[in-house]
Amino acid sequence: FHWGYRGDYNRQPADTLGRAWALINGLTPPPAFVVVTGDLIQATHSATERLARLKAVKAMLDGLKLPYYTVPGEHDCYGDRGQSYRAVFGESPWIRTVAGFTLIGLDNVSQGPFIGLTQQQWLKDRLATRVPGHAVVLSHAPLYDVFLPWNWYTYDGAQVYQALTGVKEVLFLYGHVHQAMTATRFERPNWAGLPLSWPYPEPGLMEPLAGWPQGATHPDMGLGFNVVRWNDSGPMRVLRMGLAAAREANR
């Protein structure tokens, strides 16, 4: 979301989120829950403003009237290593049983671009007490190397894949890269969530990394969200839901 950002990359953030909420609430069948893969707010030096922005996002998510789960992004943790984020959204990492599968939220940003030994052991301990048939793993940064110059990686992400070796089906969802991106690592699918803030270019197209100014004629370029569909009879499927296509369909 990058709530609190002010600039040309997204000149109408409230409108963008409002239309996304309307689309989510109008999905058929209705979603069982919503996940947000980090960067709920734009980073700020002010501790007071950081907390206010996080509380504002929580109020917006509460307004969805759907269960939701979040993981921290580096913008959420800027300045206090995630203390304010945890005060508003709860401890991270976490694990839940939701809608018939195991949902795992990881933190690979608050201390740096890694999972760390403590969190690795936490995951192993939790999986030792349950062997899920299906799991969804949420993280902000990708758990595999996408593009190191832009910090699109996790040093020790391979340890997470290995910890989940015994699980029949695992889907990895992440944010951070602000674009549609998929990859298979350790024979597991990885999907980036579309942003609701602004799109970034493909890795390596420019240096330093920067988004594109929001256009007056195409304000929804690259914005949207993913829908995951799953039932007991088949594998999990990920569908892209672009705001631009929805705008055209409603004209």
C-alpha positions, 0 to 999 in steps of 0.5 A: 500500500505504502500508505502515507506516500505523497508524490507522482508515483501515486497521486490518488492512493485513497481512490486506488485502495477504495476501488480495490476494496470494492473489487475484493468485496464483490468477488464470487465466491467471496474470499475466505480472507485477505493477505498483505505481503508487507509495505503497508506504509511508506517509511518515515523518520517520525515514530509518531507518524509511523504508528499513525500510518500503521493504525490507519491501514489497520482501520482500512483493513478492518473495514473490509469485514474479512479476516486478514493476515499481514507480514512486515515490509521494510518500510513498515520496519524503518526506524524501529526494526518493526516495533511499531508494526508488531504493536499494531499488527501482532508478532511476526513470524506466525502460523495459522490453520486457515480454510483447510491449510496452513498459513505461515507468515515470515519476517525477512526484513525487520532485521535485514534481508534474511530469515535468521537462525532463530526464525529458522528454528521456530519454523522447524519446531512448528512444523514438527508438531503439524505436517500440513498437506497444503501450505501458503507461505507469506514473506515481503521480499522473495525467498530466492534471488531475483536481483541483488542490486535492488535488494530483491533477495533473501540471504538464507531463503533456501532454508525455508524451502528445505524446512517445508520439504515434507509438505505435499503442496506449498505456494509462496507469495511475496511482495516487494517487487511491485510487479507480476512475477513468478518462479519455481524454486525447489519445485515450488511455485513463487508468486509476487503480489501485484502492488496497489501503490505503483509498479516497478520496472523489470529487474535491471532495466534502470539504475537506480530503482524507481517507479513510473509517475502515475499517468492521467490516462492510465492511472491503474497501470500495473496495479492490482491484486492476486486471487488464490483459488483452492479446493480439496480436489485440485492444486492452488491456482493464482489469478491476477486481478488488474485494476485497469482491466476492471476500470475498462470493464465498468465503463 
